[in-house]
Amino acid sequence: MAFAPSKLYVAVVGVGLVGSEFINQLLSIPPQGSPFHLISLTSTTRTIFNHTNPITSASSWKSVLAGSPDRPDLAKLTQQLSALVSPTQKVALIDNTSSEDVAAMYPAWLNAGISVVTPNKKAFSGDIALYEQIIAASSCPTGARFLNEATVGAGLPIISTLKDLVITGDKIVKIEGVFSGTMSYIFNEFSTGKPGGPEFSSVVKVAREKGYTEPHPADDLNGFDVARKLTIISRTVSSHSHTPVSLPKLQSFADVQTTSLIPPELEGIPTGDAFLDRLPAFDARFAQMRADASAANQVLRFVGVVDAVSGQVRAGLERYPTTHPFATALGGSDNIIMFHTERYGARPLIVQGAGAGAAVTAMGVLGDLLKLV
């Protein structure tokens, strides 16, 4: 007599914008068809755990969590989840935070047989020692896996596409793209191929008002977000390739050659408002770069490049012909990534679409979770 497989136990850490959307998407799957039991939620102030009475209501989980007397305790949660792992019972933890402390727990969870699914870039772009511990733990006999599609491009199939290319033996030549939704919007508006256009500071201000930038725009203009994504991509290529690659062994995202767009005179400005007040003084500098690009029938785009031939990983402002997909195919805050490989030759594989936002990021996380079923 065949027995139906056990449903996968799911614990969620982080219930902010992405976390809340993920929970709602998870619970929107009809119970009779869902392969999941949502057994734990953890916010910054509260936690609940009940594997015998899973959470099923998208309309009440917030109030249930808010009413819990229990404080967050990741060590205790680890023990509770570890006790559920068995050859017939899978357990997954979803980290929807951007916390380095939570990311540091990944090796322990994987070693305990708990799979990790996350959009959190910290573990995969920070100190290489943690990354190597995660890789080692995901190869242990427990069978636990880490899945991080949503760390680059939200719900776009970038990491999975890259893994498929590399694992099947294709040779990566170069990966380049507009990886930041913020930078995409700013330069889609600022540089259209025409010599004139809006002032750089006004575009950044509007981007902030629309919610595309961080509260302090310098946190986007420094290029660190792109550098983190490039680190993840570079490490993914290196760790999954059958043959040696010439990419550098990045100790952290700080090793990426990153050209900041923050004028040196504005480094260290403490608030976003103060930064925007002073940014107009540098509009002429950006306008000249736009005019120079336009004179050559080019546009400005803030891109990330992983060049497996030269061994260079860099993020910065570059110029592209007005006929290039980076000039013609982008709109709003879209991401676009080009995979130049041996198999695809002169016509690179292109992935593009919305690369930011709670709904598409949560979709990317849920899509990864489904791979564990």
Summary of the structure (lengths in Angstrom):
residues: 373
radius of gyration: 21.9
end to end distance: 21.3
largest distance: 76.1
contacts: 1230
relative contact order: 0.14
helix: 41%
strand: 20%
